[in-house]
Amino acid sequence: MGARRVRRRTGDRHERDRGRRSDLGAGARRAMTVTRTQAAATVPGPARTSVLVVLENELVRCGVTTLLRTVPSVRDIWACSGPVAARELLAEHRPDIVVCHGSGGPATELIREAEAVEARVLLLLEDLRLESIDEDVMLSSHGFLMQSELTAHNLDEAVVRLERGEMPLPAGLARSLMVRVRGAGPVGTSRKISLTPREQQVLSLLAQGMSNKQIARRLTISEHGVKRHVTNLLAKLNSPNRTLAVALALQEGLV
């Protein structure tokens, strides 16, 4: 089914439409599209961030969308329930941030498509148990937020941090990650970790939530070269994925 535009800001290349549906392509699920106009009196400065919300649960999706409407750092919002509509909205609008849950193949594919348009991924977590989070999804996400801690303030803070290149990370999840790291081998200030200058650069960019493609572009090296450096970093930090590596690097003061 098509997308229903609830509101369009002035100057949008699409015509103003308050109730019509437009085709998102065969097989696309129903998607609600919401945009809002910046008020110069309350939201000063340049244009803010655009966000795509992809959540299957309608109650959670509507709740997140409603909260985002009150967030000063957010300009445009689109929302949908599944990957088919999300793919169309990603291609059409190229949002800055994608908010989604992380479970299995669909989430992994969504994150891959988000990276293709250089969108950062904010993962909503229902609990802090690492076994409940798909590892591929976790290591590909740029930030995390507890669903139980959803407030306009927390969303605003997460969005701002993502736009700064930082990684929003609940304290409880950080502790769980450190427990996982400690269980994998000896860690701490007594273990000297020696990094090459290039590895240090790559680690710093990983901590900013950058993908391999973005790191390659920033350092003007090949993606293959970035993958090699990431592999070396994971080995030196004794970590199974980049999220754990960043958590350990933060603890060790490496970034």
C-alpha positions in Angstrom: 0.0 0.0 0.0 1.1 3.5 -0.5 2.5 6.3 1.7 0.2 8.9 3.2 1.7 12.3 3.5 0.4 14.0 6.6 2.2 17.3 6.1 4.7 18.8 3.7 7.0 21.7 4.4 7.0 24.7 2.1 9.5 24.4 -0.8 9.3 20.6 -0.8 9.5 19.3 -4.4 6.4 17.3 -3.8 3.0 19.1 -3.9 1.2 19.8 -0.7 -1.0 16.9 0.2 -3.0 16.3 3.4 -4.7 13.0 2.6 -3.8 11.5 -0.7 -1.8 8.3 -1.0 1.0 7.9 -3.5 2.3 4.5 -4.8 5.5 3.3 -3.1 5.8 0.4 -5.4 4.2 -3.0 -5.6 4.3 -4.9 -2.4 5.2 -1.9 -0.2 3.6 -1.8 3.2 1.6 1.1 4.4 3.9 4.0 5.4 3.0 7.2 7.1 5.2 10.2 6.1 5.4 13.1 8.4 7.4 16.3 7.9 7.4 19.5 9.9 8.3 23.1 9.2 11.0 24.8 11.3 9.9 27.7 13.3 12.6 30.3 13.2 11.5 31.7 16.6 12.0 28.3 18.4 14.5 26.4 16.2 17.3 28.9 15.3 20.2 28.1 13.1 20.6 26.1 9.9 18.4 23.2 8.7 18.2 20.3 11.2 18.3 16.6 10.9 15.9 14.3 8.9 14.9 11.0 10.5 13.3 7.8 9.1 11.5 5.7 11.7 11.2 2.0 10.7 9.3 0.1 13.4 6.8 -2.7 13.0 4.9 -2.1 16.2 2.4 0.7 15.4 2.1 1.9 19.0 5.9 2.3 19.3 6.3 3.8 15.8 3.6 6.4 16.5 5.1 7.2 19.9 8.6 7.7 18.5 7.2 9.9 15.7 5.2 12.0 18.1 8.2 12.6 20.3 10.4 13.4 17.3 8.0 16.2 16.3 9.0 18.0 19.5 12.7 17.5 19.2 14.4 20.8 18.2 17.3 19.1 16.3 14.9 17.3 14.0 13.5 18.9 10.8 11.8 16.2 8.8 10.3 12.8 9.8 9.1 9.8 7.8 7.8 6.6 9.3 6.9 3.1 8.0 6.4 -0.4 9.3 8.7 -2.5 7.2 11.7 -2.9 4.9 9.9 -2.5 1.6 8.5 0.9 2.3 11.7 1.8 4.1 13.7 1.1 1.0 11.5 3.4 -1.0 11.7 6.2 1.6 15.5 5.8 1.9 16.0 6.2 -1.9 13.6 9.1 -2.2 14.5 11.2 0.9 18.0 10.1 1.9 17.4 10.8 5.7 20.3 11.5 8.0 19.3 9.0 10.6 17.3 5.8 10.7 15.6 4.6 13.9 14.8 0.9 14.0 14.8 -2.3 16.1 17.5 -4.9 15.5 16.5 -8.5 14.9 17.7 -10.8 12.2 18.1 -10.5 8.4 15.6 -7.7 7.7 17.4 -5.4 10.2 20.8 -6.2 8.7 19.5 -5.5 5.2 17.9 -2.2 6.3 21.2 -1.1 8.0 23.1 -2.0 4.8 20.7 0.1 2.7 20.9 3.0 5.2 24.7 2.9 4.9 24.4 3.1 1.2 22.8 6.6 1.5 25.2 7.5 4.4 22.4 7.5 7.0 23.4 6.7 10.6 21.4 4.0 12.4 20.0 4.4 15.9 19.0 1.1 17.3 16.1 0.9 19.8 16.7 -1.8 22.5 14.0 -3.6 24.4 16.5 -4.9 27.0 20.3 -4.9 27.6 20.9 -8.6 27.3 23.6 -8.9 24.6 22.2 -12.3 23.5 18.9 -10.5 22.6 20.7 -8.2 20.1 21.7 -9.5 16.7 25.5 -9.3 16.6 25.7 -8.2 12.9 23.1 -5.5 13.6 24.9 -4.4 16.8 28.3 -4.0 15.2 26.8 -2.1 12.2 24.7 0.4 14.2 25.9 3.9 15.0 24.1 4.4 18.3 21.8 2.7 20.8 18.8 3.9 22.9 16.7 2.0 25.4 13.0 1.8 24.4 12.1 2.2 28.1 14.0 5.5 28.2 12.3 7.1 25.2 11.7 10.8 25.9 12.0 13.8 23.7 15.1 14.8 25.7 16.8 11.5 25.2 15.9 11.3 21.5 17.2 14.9 21.0 20.5 14.0 22.8 20.9 10.8 20.7 20.3 12.7 17.4 22.7 15.5 18.3 25.4 13.0 19.3 25.0 11.0 16.1 25.3 14.1 14.0 28.5 15.0 15.9 29.9 11.6 14.9 29.5 10.2 18.5 28.0 6.9 19.6 25.0 7.1 22.0 25.4 4.2 24.3 23.2 3.4 27.4 25.4 2.9 30.5 23.9 -0.5 31.1 24.9 -1.7 27.7 28.4 -0.3 28.1 28.8 -2.3 31.3 27.5 -5.4 29.5 30.0 -4.9 26.7 32.8 -4.5 29.2 31.8 -7.7 31.0 31.9 -9.5 27.6 35.3 -8.0 26.9 36.7 -9.1 30.2 35.3 -12.5 29.7 37.2 -12.7 26.4 40.6 -12.2 27.9 42.7 -10.0 30.1 42.0 -6.3 29.8 42.9 -3.2 31.8 45.6 -0.6 32.0 48.2 -3.3 32.8 47.9 -4.6 29.2 49.7 -2.3 26.9 48.0 -1.9 23.5 50.3 -0.6 20.8 48.6 0.8 17.7 50.2 2.2 14.5 49.3 5.8 13.6 46.9 4.5 10.9 45.2 2.1 13.3 44.8 5.0 15.7 43.1 7.0 13.0 40.8 4.2 12.0 39.9 3.5 15.7 39.0 7.2 16.2 36.7 7.1 13.2 35.2 3.8 14.3 34.4 5.5 17.7 32.6 8.2 15.7 30.3 5.6 14.3 31.7 5.7 10.7 31.3 2.7 8.3 34.2 1.2 6.4 33.2 3.2 3.3 33.1 6.5 5.2 36.5 5.8 6.8 38.0 4.9 3.5 36.7 8.2 2.0 38.0 10.2 5.0 41.4 8.7 4.9 41.6 8.4 1.1 42.4 4.7 1.2 40.6 1.7 -0.1 37.8 -0.1 1.7 39.9 -3.2 1.6 42.6 -1.3 3.4 40.1 -0.2 6.1 39.0 -3.8 6.6 42.6 -4.9 7.1 43.1 -2.2 9.7 39.8 -3.1 11.5 40.8 -6.7 11.5 44.1 -5.8 13.1 42.4 -3.6 15.7 39.9 -6.3 16.7 42.8 -8.7 17.2 44.9 -6.2 19.3 41.8 -5.3 21.4 40.8 -8.9 21.7 37.3 -8.0 20.6 34.8 -10.0 18.4 33.3 -6.9 16.8 33.8 -3.2 16.4 31.3 -2.2 19.0 33.1 -4.1 21.7 36.4 -2.8 20.4 35.2 0.8 20.7 33.9 0.1 24.2 37.3 -1.3 25.2 39.2 1.6 23.5 37.1 4.1 25.5 37.9 2.3 28.8 41.6 2.1 27.9 41.7 5.8 26.9 42.8 5.0 23.4 40.2 7.4 21.9 
